[in-house]
Amino acid sequence: MEEYEVLKYPVSTEKCLKIMETENKIVFIVDRKARKQLIKKVIEETFKVKVNKVNTLIGREGKKAYIKLEK
């Protein structure tokens, strides 16, 4: 899988904005076949940040990745 295919778009609902502020996490819809290690690598290279942890959830709108950033 190519790196540009992994991230589809960020999620910016009220719930996700609250998570951003309180828990220092960002939420993206990602490709369903993407693994956690690949998501972490792509986020670190694209945005030049350090990722602490990646959690994924498969739902109706696709696969969501909750990415916890280091402070």
Disulfide bonds with the S-S distance in Angstrom:
none
